[in-house]
Amino acid sequence: GLARADPLPRHPRVSSIVLCVVFGLLMLAASAGVWWLGVRTMDGQSYEDIVWSKFDAALPGWLAPVVHVFAISAVVITVSVIMGAIAFAVLIVRKRWLSIAQLAVFGGLLKPLLPRPYLINLESNPNNSAPSGHVILAAAASVMLLCAVPRVLRALVAVIGWAYTVLVGLSVIAAQWHRPTDVIMALLIVGGLA
């Protein structure tokens, strides 16, 4: 038999874009699901309250001092701004003008406020905290830098960005600024938009 020609030739770039959009939408949907389970259910609120009250004491002794450094808001803001500035400087040197525009829009993430109903008596702060603005800032700065650097540096930048973002996520829970749902939502929102 004769081999049939594909009636619609597939362009690899179009397939990549479609995959990115699908994964982005899945991550944003997962963020909404995490919020629903953690905030709108009694079990979710109960679990988050337990984590909120016991997380700092459960940290290993060697990790606690490192995590508490990133509980200082000025440290997170400064490190994230430096990472973002490096990303823009790299893109300017590499003359990636479209990427600069894309990262400028991406870097302008705003922290949306989501309602937090009170389904059970909570020990934790009853104020809304979803999603974590500090984790959004850290993750967005890490993604911006990852997108800016040449391929040869991406693995190293990915590890550094991952470690930084994880430490910020742990720190905001340990300092009782945020609940686990807030941190997971922030990561999924940045991943979905990226």
C-alpha positions as CSV (number, residue, x, y, z in Angstrom):
1,G,0.0,0.0,0.0
2,L,0.6,3.5,-0.5
3,A,1.3,5.7,2.5
4,R,-1.4,8.3,3.0
5,A,-0.3,11.9,3.2
6,D,-1.5,13.7,6.3
7,P,-4.3,16.1,5.1
8,L,-3.3,18.8,7.6
9,P,0.5,19.1,7.9
10,R,1.4,19.7,11.5
11,H,3.7,22.5,12.4
12,P,5.8,21.7,15.5
13,R,5.5,25.3,16.8
14,V,1.7,25.2,16.6
15,S,1.7,21.9,18.5
16,S,4.0,23.4,21.2
17,I,1.7,26.5,21.6
18,V,-1.4,24.3,21.9
19,L,0.3,22.1,24.5
20,C,1.4,25.2,26.5
21,V,-2.1,26.6,26.4
22,V,-3.6,23.3,27.5
23,F,-1.2,22.8,30.4
24,G,-1.6,26.5,31.4
25,L,-5.4,26.1,31.6
26,L,-5.0,22.8,33.5
27,M,-2.8,24.5,36.0
28,L,-5.2,27.4,36.5
29,A,-8.1,24.9,36.9
30,A,-6.0,23.0,39.4
31,S,-5.4,26.3,41.3
32,A,-9.2,26.8,41.4
33,G,-9.7,23.2,42.6
34,V,-7.0,23.6,45.4
35,W,-8.7,26.8,46.5
36,W,-12.1,25.1,46.6
37,L,-10.9,22.1,48.5
38,G,-8.8,24.1,51.0
39,V,-11.1,27.0,51.6
40,R,-14.7,25.9,50.8
41,T,-14.7,22.5,52.6
42,M,-14.7,21.8,56.3
43,D,-12.0,19.2,56.0
44,G,-9.8,21.6,54.0
45,Q,-10.1,24.3,56.5
46,S,-9.4,21.9,59.3
47,Y,-6.3,20.5,57.6
48,E,-5.0,24.0,56.9
49,D,-5.6,25.1,60.4
50,I,-3.5,22.2,61.8
51,V,-0.7,22.9,59.4
52,W,-0.8,26.6,60.1
53,S,-0.4,26.0,63.9
54,K,2.2,23.2,63.8
55,F,4.3,23.8,60.7
56,D,7.1,25.9,62.2
57,A,7.7,23.4,65.0
58,A,7.8,20.5,62.5
59,L,10.6,22.0,60.4
60,P,14.0,20.2,60.8
61,G,16.5,22.1,62.9
62,W,18.9,22.6,59.9
63,L,16.1,24.1,57.7
64,A,14.4,26.4,60.1
65,P,17.1,29.2,60.1
66,V,17.2,29.2,56.3
67,V,13.4,29.3,56.0
68,H,13.2,32.2,58.5
69,V,15.5,34.4,56.4
70,F,12.9,34.3,53.7
71,A,10.2,35.2,56.2
72,I,11.6,38.8,56.0
73,S,9.4,40.5,53.4
74,A,12.2,42.9,52.3
75,V,14.5,39.9,51.6
76,V,11.9,38.3,49.3
77,I,11.1,41.6,47.5
78,T,14.8,42.5,47.1
79,V,15.9,39.0,45.8
80,S,12.9,38.9,43.4
81,V,13.5,42.4,42.0
82,I,17.1,41.6,41.5
83,M,16.2,38.4,39.6
84,G,13.7,40.3,37.5
85,A,16.3,43.0,36.7
86,I,18.8,40.4,35.7
87,A,16.2,38.8,33.4
88,F,15.5,42.1,31.7
89,A,19.2,42.9,31.4
90,V,20.0,39.5,29.8
91,L,17.1,40.0,27.4
92,I,18.3,43.5,26.4
93,V,21.9,42.2,25.8
94,R,20.4,39.3,23.8
95,K,18.1,41.8,21.9
96,R,15.0,39.7,22.6
97,W,12.5,42.5,22.3
98,L,9.4,40.4,22.1
99,S,10.5,38.4,25.1
100,I,11.0,41.7,27.1
101,A,7.4,42.7,26.3
102,Q,6.1,39.2,27.3
103,L,8.0,39.2,30.6
104,A,6.9,42.7,31.4
105,V,3.3,41.6,31.2
106,F,4.0,38.4,33.1
107,G,5.9,40.3,35.8
108,G,2.9,42.5,36.3
109,L,0.9,39.7,38.1
110,L,-1.5,41.1,40.6
111,K,-2.6,39.2,43.7
112,P,-6.3,38.5,43.4
113,L,-8.3,38.4,46.6
114,L,-10.5,35.4,47.0
115,P,-13.3,35.0,49.6
116,R,-12.6,32.8,52.7
117,P,-15.9,31.6,54.3
118,Y,-15.7,30.5,57.9
119,L,-17.0,26.9,58.0
120,I,-15.3,25.9,61.3
121,N,-13.7,27.6,64.3
122,L,-10.2,28.4,63.3
123,E,-7.1,28.9,65.4
124,S,-5.4,30.6,62.4
125,N,-5.8,34.2,61.3
126,P,-9.3,34.4,59.8
127,N,-8.3,37.0,57.2
128,N,-8.1,36.2,53.6
129,S,-4.7,35.2,52.4
130,A,-5.2,33.4,49.1
131,P,-3.0,33.3,47.0
132,S,0.4,34.2,48.5
133,G,1.7,37.4,47.0
134,H,5.3,36.6,48.2
135,V,5.2,33.2,46.5
136,I,3.8,34.7,43.3
137,L,6.6,37.2,43.3
138,A,9.3,34.6,44.0
139,A,8.0,32.2,41.4
140,A,7.4,34.9,38.8
141,A,10.9,36.2,39.2
142,S,12.3,32.7,38.9
143,V,10.3,32.0,35.7
144,M,11.3,35.3,34.2
145,L,15.0,34.6,34.8
146,L,14.6,31.1,33.4
147,C,13.0,32.4,30.3
148,A,15.7,35.0,29.8
149,V,18.9,33.1,30.1
150,P,20.5,31.1,27.3
151,R,19.8,27.4,27.1
152,V,23.2,26.5,28.5
153,L,22.3,28.2,31.8
154,R,18.6,27.0,32.1
155,A,19.2,23.9,34.2
156,L,21.3,25.9,36.8
157,V,18.8,28.7,36.9
158,A,15.9,26.3,37.2
159,V,17.5,24.7,40.3
160,I,18.2,28.0,41.8
161,G,14.8,29.4,41.1
162,W,13.1,26.2,42.4
163,A,15.1,26.3,45.6
164,Y,14.4,30.0,46.1
165,T,10.6,29.6,45.5
166,V,10.3,26.6,47.7
167,L,12.1,28.4,50.6
168,V,9.8,31.4,50.2
169,G,6.8,29.0,50.2
170,L,8.0,27.3,53.3
171,S,8.8,30.5,55.0
172,V,5.4,32.1,54.6
173,I,3.7,29.0,56.1
174,A,6.3,28.8,58.9
175,A,5.8,32.5,59.7
176,Q,2.0,32.0,59.7
177,W,1.5,34.5,57.0
178,H,-0.2,31.9,54.7
179,R,-1.8,28.6,54.6
180,P,-0.7,25.7,52.3
181,T,-3.5,26.4,49.9
182,D,-2.3,29.9,49.4
183,V,1.2,28.7,48.5
184,I,0.1,25.9,46.2
185,M,-2.4,28.3,44.4
186,A,0.4,30.8,43.9
187,L,2.6,28.2,42.3
188,L,-0.1,27.0,40.0
189,I,-1.2,30.5,39.0
190,V,2.4,31.4,38.0
191,G,2.9,28.1,36.2
192,G,-0.4,28.4,34.4
193,L,0.3,32.0,33.2
194,A,3.8,31.2,32.3
